[in-house]
Amino acid sequence: MKKLRVFIIFLLSLPVLSQNVQTDSQIYTPQQLVEDVLIHSDCVSNILVTNVVGGDFGGSDESYGYFDGSGTTFPFSSGIVLSTGRLQHVQGPNTSLSDDNAPGWAGDNDLETILNEPNTFNATILEFEFTTIADQINFNYLFAS
C-alpha cells in the first residue's frame, strides 16, 4: 500500500501538458487573416480576399478565424483555422460529424469536380489573390481531423 501511495504522489507531481490552442473569430477580418497572419511578408503585394464562405450560425460565430498555440506543444504558434464546424469547437473533443446546426451549408464545387463527388457539405473557403515580388513563396500548413 505504501508503494501505491508513493506512486500516486509521483504521478500527481508530474507536469500536465495541454494542447488547448485558443481560437478567436472576431480579432481579425478575413483580409487581415490573410495579410497579417498567413502571408505577413514583404515578398508579397496586392493581397485581396476574393471569396469567404462558411457556416451561418447567426451572431458572431464563424467557421474560420485565428488561433494562438503559444505555450503549447502544438506545431504552430499561431495561424488560421478553416473548420467544418464552429470555430469555438475546434479544441474538441469532437464526437460527431455534425455541422453545428448551420442549415444549408454547401460544399465546394472545385472539390466536387476533383473528387467526382456531387455532394460535399460544410466547406469553409477563404480564397485570395496576391502578387509575388520574390521568385517563390511557401506556406506552412497542417491538415487535421
NUVOZA-865100 format. One record per atom (N, C-alpha, C, O): residue in three letters; atom name; x, y, z. Coordinates in pm, whole numbers, plus 50000, padded with zeros to 5 digits. Each point is the difference from the previous one (the first is absolute). Layout:
N
ALA, CA, X, Y, Z
...
This chain:
145
MET, N, 50082, 49881, 50000
MET, CA, 49918, 50119, 50000
MET, C, 50087, 50126, 50000
MET, O, 49967, 50100, 49936
LYS, N, 50145, 49894, 50137
LYS, CA, 50089, 50115, 50006
LYS, C, 50059, 50030, 49862
LYS, O, 50014, 50116, 49963
LYS, N, 50020, 49778, 49960
LYS, CA, 50054, 50019, 49865
LYS, C, 49896, 50066, 49909
LYS, O, 50033, 50085, 49918
LEU, N, 49842, 49875, 50098
LEU, CA, 49893, 50058, 49919
LEU, C, 49985, 50149, 50032
LEU, O, 49982, 50081, 49909
ARG, N, 50024, 49954, 50218
ARG, CA, 49989, 50140, 50041
ARG, C, 50114, 50083, 49942
ARG, O, 49978, 50111, 49951
VAL, N, 50144, 49836, 50055
VAL, CA, 50116, 50071, 49944
VAL, C, 49983, 50016, 49849
VAL, O, 50031, 50106, 49945
PHE, N, 49920, 49791, 49987
PHE, CA, 49979, 50006, 49856
PHE, C, 49896, 50106, 49964
PHE, O, 50019, 50076, 49905
ILE, N, 49872, 49930, 50170
ILE, CA, 49895, 50099, 49973
ILE, C, 50053, 50141, 50024
ILE, O, 49972, 50090, 49921
ILE, N, 50104, 49931, 50185
ILE, CA, 50059, 50131, 50026
ILE, C, 50094, 50039, 49886
ILE, O, 50003, 50115, 49958
PHE, N, 50073, 49788, 49993
PHE, CA, 50090, 50026, 49887
PHE, C, 49921, 50044, 49877
PHE, O, 50036, 50098, 49935
LEU, N, 49858, 49830, 50033
LEU, CA, 49918, 50035, 49883
LEU, C, 49939, 50139, 50014
LEU, O, 49995, 50075, 49903
LEU, N, 49960, 49960, 50214
LEU, CA, 49939, 50131, 50021
LEU, C, 50101, 50114, 49993
LEU, O, 49963, 50115, 49976
SER, N, 50163, 49853, 50044
SER, CA, 50102, 50105, 49996
SER, C, 50051, 50028, 49859
SER, O, 50071, 50098, 49979
LEU, N, 49894, 49818, 49924
LEU, CA, 50044, 50021, 49862
LEU, C, 49928, 50119, 49939
LEU, O, 49882, 50022, 50029
PRO, N, 50186, 50054, 49888
PRO, CA, 49932, 50112, 49935
PRO, C, 49896, 49949, 49901
PRO, O, 50019, 49898, 49934
VAL, N, 49872, 50174, 50058
VAL, CA, 49893, 49965, 49909
VAL, C, 50019, 50080, 49871
VAL, O, 50011, 50122, 50003
LEU, N, 49992, 49807, 49883
LEU, CA, 50014, 50066, 49871
LEU, C, 49864, 50014, 49935
LEU, O, 49916, 49911, 50011
SER, N, 50062, 50199, 49923
SER, CA, 49871, 50026, 49938
SER, C, 50020, 50045, 49857
SER, O, 50098, 50067, 49968
GLN, N, 49808, 49897, 49946
GLN, CA, 50003, 50040, 49860
GLN, C, 49892, 50104, 49971
GLN, O, 49961, 50016, 49884
ASN, N, 49990, 50053, 50215
ASN, CA, 49890, 50093, 49980
ASN, C, 50046, 50129, 49934
ASN, O, 50051, 50091, 50065
VAL, N, 49930, 49914, 49805
VAL, CA, 50026, 50125, 49930
VAL, C, 49879, 50090, 50018
VAL, O, 49888, 49951, 50017
GLN, N, 50133, 50178, 49981
GLN, CA, 49892, 50097, 50014
GLN, C, 49956, 50045, 49861
GLN, O, 50084, 50025, 49913
THR, N, 49785, 49984, 50066
THR, CA, 49949, 50044, 49870
THR, C, 49918, 50127, 50017
THR, O, 49943, 50026, 50106
ASP, N, 50051, 50053, 49787
ASP, CA, 49924, 50125, 50002
ASP, C, 49954, 50033, 49858
ASP, O, 50083, 50014, 49909
SER, N, 49787, 49997, 50072
SER, CA, 49948, 50031, 49866
SER, C, 49977, 50149, 49979
SER, O, 49959, 50041, 49892
GLN, N, 50068, 50041, 50210
GLN, CA, 49969, 50142, 49990
GLN, C, 50122, 50091, 49998
GLN, O, 49987, 50118, 49965
ILE, N, 50129, 49833, 50072
ILE, CA, 50118, 50086, 50013
ILE, C, 50052, 50050, 49864
ILE, O, 50055, 50109, 49992
TYR, N, 49927, 49811, 49903
TYR, CA, 50046, 50037, 49866
TYR, C, 49887, 49986, 49899
TYR, O, 49918, 49909, 50011
THR, N, 50078, 50181, 49892
THR, CA, 49911, 49984, 49885
THR, C, 50064, 49896, 49908
THR, O, 50118, 49968, 50017
PRO, N, 49809, 49977, 49886
PRO, CA, 50063, 49908, 49905
PRO, C, 50121, 50062, 49929
PRO, O, 50101, 49932, 49980
GLN, N, 49889, 50194, 49982
GLN, CA, 50113, 50068, 49934
GLN, C, 50121, 50004, 50093
GLN, O, 50113, 49973, 49957
GLN, N, 49866, 50059, 50170
GLN, CA, 50109, 50005, 50096
GLN, C, 50058, 49862, 50028
GLN, O, 50121, 49986, 50021
LEU, N, 49794, 49911, 49981
LEU, CA, 50051, 49864, 50019
LEU, C, 50101, 49964, 49892
LEU, O, 50106, 49945, 50029
VAL, N, 49860, 50087, 49846
VAL, CA, 50091, 49967, 49890
VAL, C, 50124, 50089, 50004
VAL, O, 50112, 49950, 49992
GLU, N, 49869, 50181, 50020
GLU, CA, 50114, 50093, 49997
GLU, C, 50092, 49986, 50120
GLU, O, 50121, 49988, 49984
ASP, N, 49822, 50013, 50136
ASP, CA, 50080, 50013, 50121
ASP, C, 50037, 49867, 50066
ASP, O, 50099, 49993, 50073
VAL, N, 49823, 49903, 49902
VAL, CA, 50026, 49872, 50065
VAL, C, 50061, 49900, 49902
VAL, O, 50106, 49944, 50028
LEU, N, 49829, 50032, 49859
LEU, CA, 50049, 49899, 49906
LEU, C, 50123, 50047, 49924
LEU, O, 50102, 49930, 50001
ILE, N, 49892, 50184, 49935
ILE, CA, 50110, 50044, 49914
ILE, C, 50102, 50081, 50079
ILE, O, 50116, 49959, 50007
HIS, N, 49847, 50151, 50051
HIS, CA, 50087, 50083, 50083
HIS, C, 50144, 50006, 49946
HIS, O, 50094, 49960, 50068
SER, N, 49919, 50090, 49808
SER, CA, 50131, 50001, 49935
SER, C, 50012, 50120, 49907
SER, O, 49901, 50046, 49943
ASP, N, 50221, 50003, 50043
ASP, CA, 50027, 50108, 49906
ASP, C, 50016, 49948, 49857
ASP, O, 50015, 50078, 49907
CYS, N, 49983, 49789, 50076
CYS, CA, 50019, 49939, 49868
CYS, C, 49870, 49992, 49922
CYS, O, 49998, 49948, 49888
VAL, N, 49893, 50104, 50169
VAL, CA, 49868, 49990, 49938
VAL, C, 49934, 50137, 50005
VAL, O, 50014, 50074, 50097
SER, N, 49912, 49959, 49797
SER, CA, 49924, 50125, 49998
SER, C, 49863, 49974, 49938
SER, O, 49972, 49891, 49952
ASN, N, 49945, 50210, 50050
ASN, CA, 49867, 49995, 49939
ASN, C, 49917, 49881, 50048
ASN, O, 49939, 49929, 49919
ILE, N, 50059, 50049, 50210
ILE, CA, 49924, 49888, 50057
ILE, C, 49852, 50038, 50001
ILE, O, 49963, 50107, 50050
LEU, N, 49954, 49805, 49895
LEU, CA, 49857, 50027, 49994
LEU, C, 49922, 49872, 50028
LEU, O, 50014, 49902, 49926
VAL, N, 49906, 50098, 50179
VAL, CA, 49911, 49888, 50028
VAL, C, 49884, 50009, 49903
VAL, O, 49932, 50102, 49994
THR, N, 50044, 49791, 49930
THR, CA, 49898, 50002, 49895
THR, C, 49874, 49922, 50034
THR, O, 49896, 50022, 49938
ASN, N, 50112, 49888, 50160
ASN, CA, 49884, 49917, 50032
ASN, C, 50015, 49946, 50141
ASN, O, 50104, 49945, 50036
VAL, N, 49791, 50070, 50044
VAL, CA, 49996, 49943, 50135
VAL, C, 49866, 49929, 50016
VAL, O, 49895, 50062, 49986
VAL, N, 50109, 49809, 50043
VAL, CA, 49879, 49921, 50020
VAL, C, 50018, 49919, 50128
VAL, O, 50106, 49942, 50023
GLY, N, 49791, 50053, 50057
GLY, CA, 50003, 49919, 50122
GLY, C, 49860, 49975, 50049
GLY, O, 49903, 50043, 49938
GLY, N, 50087, 49888, 50173
GLY, CA, 49870, 49971, 50058
GLY, C, 49932, 50125, 50053
GLY, O, 50065, 50087, 50057
ASP, N, 49803, 49921, 49924
ASP, CA, 49922, 50112, 50052
ASP, C, 49938, 49957, 50132
ASP, O, 49894, 49938, 50002
PHE, N, 50173, 50095, 50108
PHE, CA, 49953, 49961, 50133
PHE, C, 49919, 50110, 50066
PHE, O, 49947, 49982, 50109
GLY, N, 50044, 50133, 49826
GLY, CA, 49934, 50115, 50060
GLY, C, 50094, 50066, 50100
GLY, O, 50086, 49934, 50058
GLY, N, 49899, 50193, 49962
GLY, CA, 50087, 50071, 50094
GLY, C, 50142, 50009, 49950
GLY, O, 50024, 50016, 49881
SER, N, 50071, 49975, 50211
SER, CA, 50141, 50020, 49964
SER, C, 50076, 49869, 49982
SER, O, 50121, 50003, 49976
ASP, N, 49813, 49882, 50035
ASP, CA, 50067, 49872, 49981
ASP, C, 50042, 49982, 49856
ASP, O, 49925, 50033, 49908
GLU, N, 50194, 49916, 50071
GLU, CA, 50053, 49975, 49866
GLU, C, 50061, 49860, 49995
GLU, O, 50022, 49937, 50104
SER, N, 50004, 50015, 49777
SER, CA, 50069, 49872, 49983
SER, C, 50146, 50022, 49962
SER, O, 50070, 49905, 49965
TYR, N, 49976, 50217, 50043
TYR, CA, 50140, 50032, 49972
TYR, C, 50045, 50107, 50099
TYR, O, 49918, 50070, 50059
GLY, N, 50212, 49943, 49957
GLY, CA, 50052, 50104, 50088
GLY, C, 50145, 49977, 50035
GLY, O, 50070, 49923, 49934
TYR, N, 49973, 50144, 50169
TYR, CA, 50139, 50001, 50045
TYR, C, 50017, 49899, 50114
TYR, O, 49910, 49982, 50081
PHE, N, 50207, 49954, 49925
PHE, CA, 50031, 49920, 50118
PHE, C, 50135, 50040, 50056
PHE, O, 50091, 50040, 49927
ASP, N, 49921, 49947, 50203
ASP, CA, 50125, 50027, 50072
ASP, C, 50038, 49873, 50074
ASP, O, 49930, 49957, 50091
GLY, N, 50180, 49984, 49870
GLY, CA, 50048, 49878, 50063
GLY, C, 50124, 50021, 50083
GLY, O, 50066, 49903, 50037
SER, N, 49968, 50222, 49993
SER, CA, 50120, 50025, 50079
SER, C, 49982, 49942, 50140
SER, O, 49891, 50003, 50057
GLY, N, 50218, 49944, 49997
GLY, CA, 49995, 49937, 50131
GLY, C, 49952, 49857, 49997
GLY, O, 49984, 49938, 50105
THR, N, 49992, 50007, 49776
THR, CA, 49960, 49860, 49986
THR, C, 50106, 49928, 49918
THR, O, 50095, 50061, 49952
THR, N, 49887, 49810, 50031
THR, CA, 50091, 49923, 49915
THR, C, 49947, 49987, 49858
THR, O, 50053, 49922, 49921
PHE, N, 49842, 50154, 50047
PHE, CA, 49946, 49998, 49864
PHE, C, 50108, 50049, 49904
PHE, O, 50075, 50091, 50035
PRO, N, 49935, 49850, 49844
PRO, CA, 50111, 50033, 49910
PRO, C, 50006, 50144, 49948
PRO, O, 50105, 50041, 49951
PHE, N, 49787, 50035, 50059
PHE, CA, 50000, 50140, 49956
PHE, C, 49966, 50089, 50119
PHE, O, 49915, 49965, 50082
SER, N, 50151, 50150, 49926
SER, CA, 49969, 50091, 50111
SER, C, 49873, 50080, 49974
SER, O, 49935, 50045, 50094
SER, N, 50028, 49974, 49779
SER, CA, 49877, 50070, 49966
SER, C, 49968, 49973, 49853
SER, O, 50083, 49949, 49926
GLY, N, 49794, 50085, 50035
GLY, CA, 49963, 49979, 49861
GLY, C, 49851, 50017, 49977
GLY, O, 49929, 50061, 50080
ILE, N, 50025, 49884, 49808
ILE, CA, 49860, 50008, 49959
ILE, C, 49939, 49861, 50009
ILE, O, 50064, 49900, 49965
VAL, N, 49812, 50093, 50081
VAL, CA, 49924, 49875, 50003
VAL, C, 49886, 50012, 49901
VAL, O, 49927, 50099, 49999
LEU, N, 50057, 49800, 49916
LEU, CA, 49883, 49984, 49915
LEU, C, 49935, 49870, 50046
LEU, O, 50060, 49894, 49990
SER, N, 49818, 50114, 50060
SER, CA, 49936, 49885, 50064
SER, C, 49870, 49963, 49929
SER, O, 49943, 50080, 49926
THR, N, 50011, 49797, 50097
THR, CA, 49870, 49957, 49950
THR, C, 49893, 50015, 50108
THR, O, 49891, 49945, 49988
GLY, N, 50142, 50128, 50116
GLY, CA, 49908, 50028, 50110
GLY, C, 50031, 50137, 50058
GLY, O, 50074, 50078, 49941
ARG, N, 49869, 49950, 50174
ARG, CA, 50027, 50127, 50068
ARG, C, 50145, 50008, 50044
ARG, O, 50056, 49902, 50049
LEU, N, 50004, 50214, 49932
LEU, CA, 50140, 50019, 50040
LEU, C, 50020, 49970, 50148
LEU, O, 50102, 49943, 50038
GLN, N, 49802, 50094, 50044
GLN, CA, 50014, 49979, 50144
GLN, C, 50004, 49852, 50037
GLN, O, 50041, 49967, 50112
HIS, N, 49919, 49943, 49798
HIS, CA, 50002, 49857, 50028
HIS, C, 50127, 49932, 49948
HIS, O, 50013, 49878, 50012
VAL, N, 50078, 50197, 49931
VAL, CA, 50122, 49943, 49944
VAL, C, 50082, 49927, 50106
VAL, O, 50061, 49898, 49970
GLN, N, 49941, 50153, 50151
GLN, CA, 50081, 49940, 50105
GLN, C, 49953, 49860, 50036
GLN, O, 50078, 49921, 50054
GLY, N, 49797, 50046, 49916
GLY, CA, 49948, 49867, 50026
GLY, C, 49958, 49982, 50144
GLY, O, 50004, 50095, 50079
PRO, N, 49958, 49786, 49956
PRO, CA, 50000, 49883, 49913
PRO, C, 49886, 50007, 49899
PRO, O, 49892, 50050, 50030
ASN, N, 50134, 49900, 49853
ASN, CA, 49900, 49996, 49893
ASN, C, 49951, 49856, 49989
ASN, O, 50073, 49912, 49955
THR, N, 49804, 50066, 50085
THR, CA, 49947, 49864, 50008
THR, C, 49895, 49969, 49895
THR, O, 49941, 49892, 50003
SER, N, 50034, 50201, 49905
SER, CA, 49900, 49973, 49897
SER, C, 50042, 50064, 49868
SER, O, 50095, 50078, 49996
LEU, N, 49835, 49889, 49900
LEU, CA, 50026, 50058, 49868
LEU, C, 49909, 50120, 49975
LEU, O, 49983, 50042, 49885
SER, N, 49960, 50013, 50218
SER, CA, 49905, 50110, 49990
SER, C, 50063, 50124, 49940
SER, O, 50121, 50023, 50012
ASP, N, 49796, 50057, 49924
ASP, CA, 50046, 50129, 49948
ASP, C, 49969, 50113, 50098
ASP, O, 50005, 50117, 49963
ASP, N, 49963, 49849, 50160
ASP, CA, 49968, 50099, 50103
ASP, C, 49878, 50083, 49964
ASP, O, 49994, 50119, 50030
ASN, N, 49909, 49819, 49905
ASN, CA, 49872, 50064, 49970
ASN, C, 50011, 50125, 49914
ASN, O, 49949, 50106, 50035
ALA, N, 50118, 49881, 49853
ALA, CA, 50005, 50108, 49901
ALA, C, 49924, 49950, 49877
ALA, O, 50060, 49941, 49911
PRO, N, 49809, 50082, 50084
PRO, CA, 49920, 49945, 49892
PRO, C, 50042, 50051, 49862
PRO, O, 50033, 50118, 49983
GLY, N, 49965, 49793, 49921
GLY, CA, 50031, 50037, 49862
GLY, C, 50146, 50029, 49974
GLY, O, 50032, 50064, 49900
TRP, N, 50058, 49890, 50185
TRP, CA, 50144, 50025, 49984
TRP, C, 50052, 49910, 49889
TRP, O, 50016, 49880, 50018
ALA, N, 50010, 50180, 49868
ALA, CA, 50036, 49926, 49879
ALA, C, 50145, 49952, 50003
ALA, O, 50078, 50034, 50089
GLY, N, 49954, 49887, 49810
GLY, CA, 50136, 49952, 49983
GLY, C, 50078, 50092, 49907
GLY, O, 49972, 50120, 49992
ASP, N, 50126, 49822, 49938
ASP, CA, 50086, 50079, 49913
ASP, C, 50000, 49939, 49860
ASP, O, 50027, 49881, 49984
ASN, N, 49943, 50200, 49915
ASN, CA, 49994, 49951, 49862
ASN, C, 50133, 49945, 49951
ASN, O, 50001, 49899, 49930
ASP, N, 50109, 50164, 50107
ASP, CA, 50131, 49950, 49957
ASP, C, 50027, 49861, 50056
ASP, O, 50047, 49911, 49929
LEU, N, 49924, 50069, 50199
LEU, CA, 50019, 49868, 50061
LEU, C, 49909, 49896, 49936
LEU, O, 50042, 49887, 49975
GLU, N, 49836, 50151, 49999
GLU, CA, 49906, 49907, 49938
GLU, C, 50049, 49956, 49863
GLU, O, 49985, 49884, 49963
THR, N, 50072, 50209, 49961
THR, CA, 50054, 49966, 49868
THR, C, 50120, 49907, 50012
THR, O, 50007, 49898, 49931
ILE, N, 50087, 50136, 50157
ILE, CA, 50120, 49917, 50017
ILE, C, 49965, 49861, 50051
ILE, O, 50057, 49901, 49953
LEU, N, 49850, 50090, 50141
LEU, CA, 49963, 49872, 50060
LEU, C, 49896, 49924, 49919
LEU, O, 49971, 49884, 50028
ASN, N, 49974, 50182, 49871
ASN, CA, 49889, 49943, 49924
ASN, C, 49887, 49959, 50095
ASN, O, 49941, 49893, 49987
GLU, N, 50032, 50195, 50108
GLU, CA, 49898, 49977, 50103
GLU, C, 49910, 50123, 50005
GLU, O, 50046, 50108, 50038
PRO, N, 49827, 49878, 49925
PRO, CA, 49913, 50117, 49989
PRO, C, 49947, 50055, 50133
PRO, O, 49939, 50107, 50001
ASN, N, 50082, 49824, 50109
ASN, CA, 49936, 50042, 50125
ASN, C, 50099, 50018, 50114
ASN, O, 50008, 49916, 50089
THR, N, 50067, 50193, 49909
THR, CA, 50083, 50033, 50115
THR, C, 49926, 50104, 50084
THR, O, 49915, 50073, 49950
PHE, N, 50119, 49932, 50178
PHE, CA, 49931, 50090, 50092
PHE, C, 50101, 50068, 50092
PHE, O, 50113, 49954, 50016
ASN, N, 49844, 50155, 50044
ASN, CA, 50072, 50069, 50108
ASN, C, 50139, 50046, 49958
ASN, O, 50097, 49980, 50074
ALA, N, 49915, 50081, 49812
ALA, CA, 50129, 50052, 49953
ALA, C, 50021, 50142, 50052
ALA, O, 49914, 50087, 49982
THR, N, 50198, 49935, 50081
THR, CA, 50041, 50135, 50037
THR, C, 50106, 50042, 49900
THR, O, 50102, 49932, 49983
ILE, N, 49875, 50179, 49951
ILE, CA, 50087, 50044, 49890
ILE, C, 50053, 50140, 50030
ILE, O, 49925, 50089, 50040
LEU, N, 50204, 49928, 49941
LEU, CA, 50065, 50130, 50012
LEU, C, 50091, 50014, 49879
LEU, O, 50115, 49956, 50002
GLU, N, 49832, 50104, 49891
GLU, CA, 50076, 50016, 49876
GLU, C, 50061, 50138, 49994
GLU, O, 49940, 50099, 50043
PHE, N, 50181, 49907, 49902
PHE, CA, 50068, 50129, 49990
PHE, C, 50096, 49998, 49882
PHE, O, 50040, 49895, 49951
GLU, N, 49995, 50225, 50007
GLU, CA, 50097, 50020, 49892
GLU, C, 50111, 50090, 50052
GLU, O, 49980, 50079, 50092
PHE, N, 50138, 49909, 49848
PHE, CA, 50111, 50086, 50038
PHE, C, 50102, 50003, 49888
PHE, O, 49998, 49915, 49910
THR, N, 50092, 50181, 50095
THR, CA, 50110, 50012, 49905
THR, C, 50129, 49976, 50077
THR, O, 50023, 50061, 50105
THR, N, 50062, 49851, 49843
THR, CA, 50127, 49975, 50067
THR, C, 50108, 50091, 49945
THR, O, 50004, 50029, 49881
ILE, N, 50082, 50014, 50206
ILE, CA, 50116, 50079, 49962
ILE, C, 50121, 49909, 49988
ILE, O, 50093, 50027, 49924
ALA, N, 49905, 49864, 50152
ALA, CA, 50110, 49903, 50001
ALA, C, 49975, 49891, 49896
ALA, O, 49892, 49992, 49942
ASP, N, 50210, 49924, 50035
ASP, CA, 49988, 49890, 49905
ASP, C, 49910, 49888, 50051
ASP, O, 49940, 49927, 49921
GLN, N, 50050, 50058, 50209
GLN, CA, 49917, 49894, 50056
GLN, C, 49943, 50043, 50135
GLN, O, 50049, 50093, 50064
ILE, N, 49846, 49837, 49976
ILE, CA, 49937, 50025, 50130
ILE, C, 49953, 49865, 50052
ILE, O, 49965, 49912, 49921
ASN, N, 50033, 50072, 50210
ASN, CA, 49949, 49874, 50056
ASN, C, 49912, 50029, 50121
ASN, O, 50010, 50106, 50062
PHE, N, 49905, 49798, 49969
PHE, CA, 49910, 50007, 50114
PHE, C, 50019, 49874, 50083
PHE, O, 50015, 49891, 49946
ASN, N, 49985, 50124, 50184
ASN, CA, 49998, 49885, 50089
ASN, C, 49855, 49971, 50033
ASN, O, 49925, 50091, 50037
TYR, N, 50034, 49783, 49949
TYR, CA, 49862, 49965, 50029
TYR, C, 49992, 49861, 50059
TYR, O, 50094, 49921, 49990
LEU, N, 49794, 50050, 50073
LEU, CA, 49976, 49873, 50064
LEU, C, 49854, 49963, 49978
LEU, O, 49911, 50079, 50030
PHE, N, 50065, 49802, 49918
PHE, CA, 49864, 49949, 49989
PHE, C, 49976, 49910, 50120
PHE, O, 50084, 49916, 50032
ALA, N, 49804, 50101, 50033
ALA, CA, 49970, 49918, 50117
ALA, C, 49853, 49963, 50001
ALA, O, 49918, 50063, 49934
SER, N, 50052, 49836, 50141
SER, CA, 49863, 49955, 50012
SER, C, 49971, 49961, 50143
SER, O, 49888, 49959, 50031
